[in-house]
Amino acid sequence: MTIAKQQVLDLIKDLPEEVDIDEVMYRLYLRQKLEAAEKDVREGRLISQEEVIKETSKWFTR
């Protein structure tokens, strides 16, 4: 997945004056994940809350 140069510049403008590289990397990572999630929603790749509950409930039964 790629990000437009302007999007990176906008992200940097929103940062505080003093920021460490880990924070910059985290925000870029978060932006990538959010864009991927939005794409999944647009393309209909979703599961219902009921499906999530059904699947995760298996984790707690033995």
C-alpha positions as CSV (number, residue, x, y, z in Angstrom):
1,M,0.0,0.0,0.0
2,T,1.3,3.4,-0.9
3,I,0.6,6.8,0.6
4,A,0.7,10.1,-1.2
5,K,3.5,12.6,-0.4
6,Q,0.9,15.2,0.6
7,Q,-0.7,12.8,3.1
8,V,2.7,12.3,4.7
9,L,3.2,16.1,4.8
10,D,-0.2,16.6,6.4
11,L,0.5,14.0,9.0
12,I,3.8,15.7,9.8
13,K,2.2,19.1,10.1
14,D,-0.2,17.7,12.8
15,L,2.7,16.4,14.9
16,P,4.0,18.4,17.9
17,E,7.2,20.4,17.5
18,E,9.1,17.8,19.5
19,V,8.4,14.2,18.5
20,D,10.5,11.0,18.4
21,I,10.8,8.8,15.4
22,D,8.8,6.0,17.0
23,E,5.8,8.2,17.2
24,V,6.1,9.2,13.5
25,M,6.4,5.5,12.5
26,Y,3.4,4.6,14.7
27,R,1.2,7.2,13.1
28,L,2.2,6.1,9.6
29,Y,1.5,2.5,10.6
30,L,-1.8,3.4,12.1
31,R,-2.8,5.4,8.9
32,Q,-1.9,2.4,6.8
33,K,-4.1,0.1,8.9
34,L,-7.0,2.5,8.9
35,E,-6.9,2.9,5.1
36,A,-6.7,-0.9,4.7
37,A,-9.8,-1.2,6.9
38,E,-11.7,1.4,5.0
39,K,-10.9,-0.4,1.7
40,D,-12.2,-3.7,3.2
41,V,-15.4,-1.9,4.2
42,R,-15.8,-0.4,0.7
43,E,-15.2,-3.8,-0.9
44,G,-17.7,-5.6,1.4
45,R,-15.1,-7.7,3.3
46,L,-16.9,-7.5,6.7
47,I,-18.1,-9.9,9.3
48,S,-21.1,-9.3,11.6
49,Q,-20.9,-8.8,15.3
50,E,-22.8,-12.1,15.7
51,E,-20.1,-13.9,13.7
52,V,-17.3,-12.4,15.8
53,I,-19.1,-13.5,19.0
54,K,-19.7,-17.0,17.7
55,E,-16.0,-17.3,16.7
56,T,-14.5,-15.8,19.8
57,S,-16.7,-17.7,22.2
58,K,-14.8,-20.8,21.1
59,W,-11.7,-19.4,22.7
60,F,-13.3,-19.5,26.2
61,T,-14.9,-23.0,26.0
62,R,-12.9,-26.2,26.6
